[in-house]
Amino acid sequence: MPACTLLIRHGRTAWSVAGRHTGLTDVPLLDEGRSQAKVLGARLHQAPWNGLPDAEIRTSPLSRARDTCELAGFGDRATTWDALREWDYGDVEGLTTAEISERHGGPWVIWRDGVTGGETLEHLSARADEVVAWAHEAHAADRNTVVFAHGHILRAVAARWLGLDVRFAARLRLDAAALSALSWSYGEPAIERWNDTGHLDSGQPGA
């Protein structure tokens, strides 16, 4: 079975529930988000992952991702990595899409229109490529990897894993505390699993 990279989005925060763009603002997990992280961790410590004993673990330096990693039971093995921080939204930090569209004077889509005063799509794509290169190197050594991070950077990583323009990430929905996996099919990069929240839907860990 080929090596894979698990992508884990952090649990819910007050801003994620409200739909506010949460980039570099260090918003803490809600109690619900902490519970989500624990349930996710229980799932990852059962078959088929069994705690991923040989995997390399990395996390965004922002507390909502680090705490998700810790609560899931991987904090003692994790290395913080700035490449996994969320998109710097600049002038639209903390705003909802509706509020930004009103300012914009029409429908606004971040993957099309980008942001002002923050990080460009090109720079976001370059950060995602750093993560992809790391995953490729690990997989070549038959080593699994796990990352705890944020909705937009993880979607960017998935798009670049497939070799697609980072804007393809607009088509990849990713919910709080979701589990995704990047792997291989017919020798090509593939998405093995995406936006899997079965552990949250059932309240019980599952495969």
C-alpha positions in Angstrom: 0.0 0.0 0.0 1.5 3.3 -1.0 2.4 6.0 1.6 -0.1 8.8 2.1 -0.4 12.2 3.5 -3.4 12.9 5.9 -4.7 16.4 5.8 -6.6 17.5 9.0 -8.5 20.7 9.3 -8.8 22.1 12.8 -12.0 22.0 14.8 -14.6 24.7 14.9 -14.0 28.2 16.2 -16.4 31.0 16.7 -15.2 32.6 13.5 -15.5 29.5 11.4 -19.0 29.0 12.6 -19.9 32.6 11.7 -18.2 32.3 8.3 -15.6 35.0 9.1 -12.3 34.7 7.2 -9.8 33.6 9.8 -6.2 34.0 8.6 -3.5 34.9 11.0 -5.9 36.0 13.8 -5.3 33.3 16.5 -8.9 32.4 17.3 -9.2 29.5 19.8 -11.2 26.4 19.4 -14.7 26.3 20.7 -15.6 23.6 23.2 -17.3 21.9 20.2 -14.1 22.1 18.2 -12.1 20.6 21.1 -14.6 17.7 21.2 -14.3 17.3 17.4 -10.5 17.0 17.8 -10.8 14.3 20.4 -13.2 12.2 18.4 -11.0 12.6 15.3 -8.0 11.5 17.4 -9.9 8.4 18.6 -10.6 7.5 15.0 -6.9 7.9 14.0 -5.8 5.6 16.8 -8.0 2.8 15.6 -7.6 0.6 12.4 -6.6 1.2 9.7 -4.3 4.0 11.0 -3.6 2.6 14.5 -2.0 5.9 15.7 0.2 6.3 12.6 3.3 5.2 14.7 5.9 5.8 11.9 4.3 9.0 10.4 5.9 12.4 10.4 3.5 15.0 12.0 3.5 18.7 11.2 1.2 21.4 12.3 0.4 25.1 11.6 1.8 27.3 14.3 -1.6 28.8 14.9 -3.2 27.6 18.1 -6.5 26.3 16.6 -4.4 23.8 14.5 -1.8 23.1 17.3 -4.6 22.4 19.8 -6.4 20.1 17.4 -3.2 18.2 17.0 -2.6 18.0 20.7 -6.2 17.0 21.5 -6.1 14.3 18.8 -3.1 12.8 20.6 -0.2 13.8 18.3 1.1 16.9 20.0 4.2 15.2 21.4 5.3 14.1 18.0 4.4 17.2 16.0 6.7 19.9 14.5 5.3 23.4 13.8 5.8 24.6 10.3 5.1 28.1 9.0 4.3 26.8 5.5 1.0 25.4 7.0 -0.3 28.7 8.4 -3.6 29.9 6.9 -3.8 32.3 4.1 -3.1 35.9 5.1 -6.4 37.6 4.2 -5.1 41.1 4.7 -7.9 43.7 4.4 -10.7 41.1 4.5 -9.5 39.4 7.7 -12.5 38.7 10.0 -15.1 39.6 7.4 -17.7 37.2 5.9 -18.0 36.7 2.1 -21.3 38.7 2.1 -19.5 41.7 3.7 -16.6 41.4 1.3 -18.9 41.2 -1.7 -20.6 44.4 -0.5 -17.3 46.2 -0.3 -16.3 44.7 -3.6 -19.4 46.0 -5.3 -20.5 42.6 -6.6 -20.0 38.8 -6.1 -16.6 38.1 -4.6 -14.7 34.7 -4.8 -11.4 34.5 -3.0 -10.0 31.9 -5.4 -10.8 34.2 -8.3 -10.4 37.7 -6.9 -7.7 37.2 -4.2 -7.2 39.7 -1.4 -5.7 43.1 -0.9 -3.1 43.9 1.7 -2.4 40.2 2.3 -1.0 37.1 0.6 -1.3 36.7 -3.2 -2.6 33.5 -4.8 0.9 33.0 -6.2 2.5 33.1 -2.8 -0.1 30.8 -1.3 0.5 28.4 -4.2 4.3 28.5 -3.5 3.7 27.6 0.1 1.5 24.7 -0.9 4.2 23.5 -3.2 6.6 23.4 -0.2 4.2 21.0 1.5 3.8 18.9 -1.6 7.5 18.6 -2.1 7.9 17.4 1.5 5.1 14.9 1.1 6.7 13.6 -2.2 10.1 13.1 -0.4 8.4 11.3 2.5 6.4 9.0 0.2 9.6 8.2 -1.8 11.0 6.8 1.5 7.7 4.9 2.1 6.8 7.2 5.0 3.4 8.5 5.9 2.8 12.1 6.8 0.1 14.0 8.7 -0.6 17.8 8.7 -2.9 19.8 11.0 -3.8 23.1 9.4 -6.6 25.2 7.9 -9.3 25.1 5.3 -7.7 27.3 2.5 -4.1 26.2 2.8 -5.1 22.5 2.9 -7.3 23.0 -0.2 -4.4 24.7 -1.9 -2.1 21.8 -1.0 -4.6 19.3 -2.5 -4.9 21.3 -5.8 -1.1 21.5 -6.1 -0.7 17.8 -5.2 -2.8 17.0 -8.3 -0.6 19.4 -10.3 -3.5 21.8 -10.9 -3.6 25.5 -10.6 -4.2 26.6 -7.0 -7.6 28.1 -8.1 -8.9 24.6 -8.5 -9.1 24.6 -4.6 -12.4 26.5 -5.0 -14.0 23.2 -6.0 -12.8 21.4 -2.9 -15.1 21.9 0.1 -13.4 21.2 3.4 -15.3 21.2 6.7 -14.0 21.7 10.3 -12.2 18.6 11.7 -12.5 16.8 8.4 -10.0 14.1 7.4 -8.6 13.9 3.9 -5.8 11.8 2.3 -3.5 12.4 -0.6 -2.0 9.2 -2.1 -1.3 7.6 -5.5 -3.3 5.9 -8.2 -1.7 4.3 -11.3 1.6 6.0 -10.4 0.0 9.5 -10.3 -0.8 11.8 -7.4 -4.4 11.2 -6.4 -7.0 12.1 -3.7 -7.7 9.0 -1.8 -10.2 10.5 0.6 -11.7 14.0 0.9 -13.7 15.9 3.5 -14.4 12.8 5.5 -16.4 13.7 8.7 -17.8 10.3 9.4 -16.3 10.4 12.9 -18.4 13.6 13.6 -21.6 12.4 11.9 -21.7 9.2 14.0 -20.1 10.5 17.2 -18.0 7.4 17.1 -14.6 6.8 15.5 -14.7 4.8 12.3 -12.5 3.7 9.3 
